[in-house]
Amino acid sequence: MIFVSGANGQFAGSVIATLLAAGKAGQLVVGTRNVDSAFARELAARGVSVRAADFRQPDQMRRALAGVDKALFIPTYDTNDVRLQQNLNALQAAQDANVKHVVYASFLRAESPLVEHSRLVHFPTEQAIRASGLDFTLLRHALYADILVGDLADTLGSGLLHRPSGGARSAYIARADLGISAAQILMRDEPSGNTYTETMERTWNGEEVAELMSEVWGKTIRFVPVDPTEWPRYMTEKWGVPPEISRSTVGTMQAVAAGVFDLATQDYARITGRPPRDMRAFLEGVREARR
């Protein structure tokens, strides 16, 4: 049996969609805090086992993982001061339930001390997984390309792309592509101990993204740099991200500015046998979806 946590989230949804397309409904267990959501009910109707699974509740996690062979743990959207303990609860539950293989959704260059969620959550979680005695796979994700279009209506309306660090290059990858690669890991006989850093095949800076967006949408879009310390306010005002969460992104944006994420790998192709979508294909897909 395969377990996917955070079933109502967007990344988990991409993983689940790939597993269902591969005919794995009867072998799939999904965990969520909200088993009564419309999506959870839809999954149950398709033969998926939907279980209450809250990383804050160790006993519930043990029950959710009963009979599971391989589990994908996706960190929650809570604040960074509590997410490490949540992950450790899930890991202990996996040990108690005799899960054989844990797959963890981590972050690009998780060892970087600049990035709050890596320093407080991802890197110590990786270390705990390595010390757990369980078979494991670590999936270090680049920045979601999806964050470049989180305020697309404003970008297209104003002709301005507001992002930190216009000249600094960073790795990106589409969230839906990451769902495909994670599902591939879950479905195959994956050896223990691999760490994959998943990125598009080249890195991008903000000015290049704005230029490409101009080509894709057929209108001039100009890049406007935002100071990393001001980025949380922009996220809260434009995207509605809670302030206690948006504040934690300062270090991430400072790392972008410092070139920490200027890294491209072929790891996605190592997993899937093909490259991820490039930035143009991703943006064109967004454009077509809006139509």
C-alpha positions as CSV (number, residue, x, y, z in Angstrom):
1,M,0.0,0.0,0.0
2,I,1.1,3.6,-0.8
3,F,0.4,6.5,1.5
4,V,0.3,10.2,0.5
5,S,-0.2,12.8,3.2
6,G,-1.8,16.2,2.9
7,A,-4.3,14.8,0.3
8,N,-6.2,18.1,0.0
9,G,-3.1,20.1,-0.9
10,Q,-2.0,20.9,-4.5
11,F,1.2,19.0,-4.6
12,A,-0.4,15.9,-3.1
13,G,-3.2,16.3,-5.6
14,S,-0.7,16.1,-8.5
15,V,0.8,12.9,-6.9
16,I,-2.6,11.4,-6.4
17,A,-3.7,12.2,-10.0
18,T,-0.6,10.4,-11.4
19,L,-1.2,7.3,-9.2
20,L,-4.9,7.1,-10.2
21,A,-4.0,7.4,-13.9
22,A,-1.7,4.5,-13.4
23,G,-4.5,2.4,-12.0
24,K,-3.4,2.5,-8.3
25,A,-6.6,3.5,-6.6
26,G,-7.0,0.2,-4.8
27,Q,-3.4,0.4,-3.5
28,L,-3.6,4.0,-2.4
29,V,-4.1,5.4,1.1
30,V,-4.4,9.1,1.5
31,G,-4.2,11.1,4.7
32,T,-5.8,14.4,5.4
33,R,-7.0,16.5,8.3
34,N,-10.3,17.0,6.5
35,V,-11.8,13.6,5.4
36,D,-15.1,15.3,4.6
37,S,-13.8,17.6,1.9
38,A,-15.3,17.3,-1.6
39,F,-11.9,15.9,-2.9
40,A,-11.6,13.4,-0.1
41,R,-15.2,12.1,-0.8
42,E,-14.4,11.9,-4.5
43,L,-11.3,9.8,-3.8
44,A,-13.2,7.5,-1.5
45,A,-15.8,7.0,-4.3
46,R,-13.0,5.9,-6.6
47,G,-11.8,3.2,-4.3
48,V,-9.1,5.1,-2.5
49,S,-8.7,4.6,1.3
50,V,-9.1,8.0,2.9
51,R,-7.9,8.2,6.5
52,A,-7.7,11.0,9.1
53,A,-4.0,11.9,9.3
54,D,-2.9,14.8,11.3
55,F,0.9,15.2,11.9
56,R,0.0,16.8,15.3
57,Q,-1.6,13.6,16.5
58,P,0.9,10.7,16.7
59,D,-1.8,8.1,17.6
60,Q,-3.9,9.1,14.6
61,M,-0.9,8.9,12.4
62,R,-0.1,5.4,13.5
63,R,-3.6,4.3,12.6
64,A,-3.4,6.1,9.3
65,L,-0.2,4.2,8.4
66,A,-1.4,0.8,9.3
67,G,-0.7,-1.7,6.4
68,V,1.3,0.9,4.5
69,D,4.5,-0.1,2.7
70,K,5.7,3.2,1.3
71,A,4.7,6.7,2.5
72,L,5.2,10.1,1.1
73,F,5.3,12.8,3.8
74,I,4.6,16.3,2.7
75,P,5.2,19.0,5.3
76,T,2.2,20.9,6.4
77,Y,1.4,24.6,5.8
78,D,1.8,25.5,9.4
79,T,4.4,27.8,10.9
80,N,8.0,26.7,11.0
81,D,8.2,26.6,14.8
82,V,5.9,23.6,14.9
83,R,6.5,21.8,11.6
84,L,9.7,19.9,12.6
85,Q,7.9,18.2,15.6
86,Q,5.0,17.4,13.2
87,N,7.4,15.7,10.8
88,L,9.1,13.8,13.7
89,N,5.7,12.6,14.8
90,A,4.9,11.3,11.3
91,L,8.4,9.6,11.2
92,Q,7.9,7.9,14.5
93,A,4.4,6.7,13.4
94,A,6.0,5.2,10.3
95,Q,8.5,3.3,12.5
96,D,5.7,2.1,14.8
97,A,3.5,1.0,11.9
98,N,6.4,-0.9,10.2
99,V,6.4,1.3,7.1
100,K,9.2,0.1,4.9
101,H,10.1,3.2,2.9
102,V,9.6,6.9,3.6
103,V,9.7,9.5,0.9
104,Y,10.1,13.1,2.1
105,A,9.3,16.3,0.1
106,S,12.2,18.5,1.0
107,F,13.7,21.7,-0.5
108,L,16.5,22.7,-2.7
109,R,19.8,22.9,-0.8
110,A,18.1,22.1,2.4
111,E,21.4,22.6,4.3
112,S,21.4,26.3,3.6
113,P,21.2,28.3,6.9
114,L,19.7,31.3,5.2
115,V,16.3,29.7,4.5
116,E,14.2,29.5,7.7
117,H,12.1,26.5,6.6
118,S,15.2,24.6,5.6
119,R,17.1,25.4,8.8
120,L,14.2,24.7,11.2
121,V,12.3,22.0,9.3
122,H,13.7,20.3,6.2
123,F,17.3,19.7,7.1
124,P,16.7,18.4,10.6
125,T,13.9,16.2,9.2
126,E,16.3,14.8,6.6
127,Q,18.8,14.0,9.3
128,A,16.1,12.3,11.4
129,I,15.0,10.2,8.5
130,R,18.6,9.2,7.8
131,A,19.0,8.1,11.4
132,S,15.6,6.3,11.6
133,G,16.7,3.0,10.2
134,L,13.9,3.1,7.6
135,D,14.5,3.0,3.8
136,F,14.1,6.5,2.5
137,T,14.2,8.8,-0.5
138,L,14.6,12.6,-0.2
139,L,13.1,14.8,-2.9
140,R,14.6,18.2,-2.8
141,H,12.3,20.5,-4.8
142,A,13.3,23.7,-6.5
143,L,11.1,26.7,-6.1
144,Y,7.7,26.1,-7.6
145,A,7.4,27.8,-11.0
146,D,3.8,28.3,-9.9
147,I,4.8,31.1,-7.6
148,L,5.7,33.2,-10.7
149,V,2.0,33.2,-11.7
150,G,0.5,33.5,-8.2
151,D,-0.5,37.1,-9.0
152,L,-0.9,36.7,-12.8
153,A,-4.0,38.8,-13.1
154,D,-2.1,41.8,-11.5
155,T,1.0,41.1,-13.6
156,L,-1.0,41.1,-16.9
157,G,-3.2,44.0,-15.8
158,S,-0.3,46.3,-14.8
159,G,2.4,44.9,-17.1
160,L,4.7,44.6,-14.1
161,L,6.1,41.4,-12.6
162,H,7.0,42.2,-8.9
163,R,9.5,39.7,-7.5
164,P,12.8,39.9,-5.4
165,S,16.2,39.9,-7.0
166,G,15.8,40.5,-10.7
167,G,19.4,39.7,-11.7
168,A,19.9,36.6,-9.5
169,R,19.3,33.3,-11.1
170,S,17.2,30.6,-9.4
171,A,16.0,27.0,-10.1
172,Y,12.3,26.5,-10.7
173,I,10.1,23.5,-11.6
174,A,6.4,23.1,-12.0
175,R,4.5,21.6,-9.1
176,A,2.5,19.3,-11.3
177,D,5.7,17.8,-12.7
178,L,7.0,17.2,-9.2
179,G,3.7,15.2,-8.6
180,I,4.6,13.0,-11.5
181,S,8.1,12.3,-10.3
182,A,7.1,11.6,-6.7
183,A,4.4,9.2,-7.9
184,Q,7.1,7.4,-10.0
185,I,9.2,6.9,-6.8
186,L,6.2,5.6,-4.9
187,M,5.3,3.1,-7.6
188,R,8.7,1.5,-8.3
189,D,11.2,-0.5,-6.3
190,E,13.3,2.4,-5.3
191,P,16.6,1.7,-3.6
192,S,17.1,3.4,-0.2
193,G,19.3,6.4,0.3
194,N,18.8,8.5,-2.8
195,T,18.5,12.3,-2.6
196,Y,17.1,13.9,-5.8
197,T,17.4,17.7,-6.4
198,E,14.6,18.4,-8.9
199,T,14.9,21.5,-11.1
200,M,14.2,22.6,-14.7
201,E,17.1,22.1,-17.0
202,R,18.3,25.7,-16.6
203,T,18.0,28.5,-14.1
204,W,16.2,31.8,-14.6
205,N,16.3,35.4,-13.2
206,G,13.4,37.7,-12.8
207,E,14.2,39.8,-15.9
208,E,14.3,36.7,-18.1
209,V,11.0,35.5,-16.8
210,A,9.4,38.8,-17.4
211,E,10.7,38.8,-21.0
212,L,9.4,35.3,-21.6
213,M,6.1,36.2,-20.1
214,S,5.9,39.1,-22.6
215,E,6.4,36.7,-25.5
216,V,3.9,34.1,-24.2
217,W,1.1,36.7,-23.5
218,G,1.9,39.0,-26.4
219,K,2.3,42.1,-24.2
220,T,5.1,43.9,-22.6
221,I,5.8,42.9,-19.0
222,R,8.5,44.6,-17.1
223,F,10.3,43.3,-14.1
224,V,10.1,45.3,-10.9
225,P,12.5,44.2,-8.1
226,V,11.1,43.9,-4.6
227,D,13.4,44.0,-1.6
228,P,13.4,40.6,0.1
229,T,12.4,42.1,3.4
230,E,9.4,43.6,1.7
231,W,8.3,40.4,0.0
232,P,6.2,39.1,3.0
233,R,4.0,42.2,2.9
234,Y,3.5,41.7,-0.8
235,M,2.5,38.0,-0.3
236,T,0.1,38.9,2.4
237,E,-1.5,41.9,0.5
238,K,-1.6,40.3,-2.9
239,W,-2.0,36.6,-2.2
240,G,-3.7,36.6,1.2
241,V,-0.9,34.5,2.8
242,P,-1.1,34.7,6.6
243,P,1.6,37.2,7.9
244,E,3.0,34.6,10.3
245,I,3.8,32.4,7.3
246,S,4.8,35.1,4.8
247,R,7.4,36.5,7.2
248,S,9.3,33.2,7.1
249,T,10.0,33.7,3.3
250,V,12.5,36.6,3.9
251,G,15.4,34.1,4.2
252,T,14.3,32.3,1.1
253,M,14.3,35.5,-1.0
254,Q,17.7,36.5,0.5
255,A,19.0,33.1,-0.6
256,V,17.7,33.7,-4.1
257,A,19.5,37.1,-4.1
258,A,22.7,35.4,-2.9
259,G,22.6,32.9,-5.8
260,V,22.1,29.9,-3.4
261,F,19.5,28.4,-5.8
262,D,21.4,28.9,-9.0
263,L,21.6,25.2,-9.6
264,A,20.3,23.0,-12.4
265,T,20.3,19.2,-12.4
266,Q,19.2,16.2,-14.5
267,D,17.6,14.5,-11.5
268,Y,14.1,14.8,-12.7
269,A,15.0,12.9,-15.8
270,R,16.8,10.3,-13.7
271,I,13.4,9.6,-12.0
272,T,11.0,9.9,-14.9
273,G,13.1,9.2,-18.0
274,R,12.3,12.6,-19.5
275,P,13.0,16.2,-18.7
276,P,10.5,18.4,-16.9
277,R,8.7,21.1,-18.8
278,D,10.8,24.1,-19.5
279,M,9.7,27.6,-18.4
280,R,8.1,28.4,-21.8
281,A,6.1,25.2,-21.8
282,F,5.0,25.9,-18.2
283,L,3.9,29.5,-19.0
284,E,2.1,28.4,-22.2
285,G,0.3,25.8,-20.2
286,V,-0.9,28.4,-17.7
287,R,-2.0,30.6,-20.6
288,E,-4.0,27.8,-22.2
289,A,-5.6,26.9,-18.9
290,R,-6.8,30.5,-18.4
291,R,-8.4,30.4,-21.8
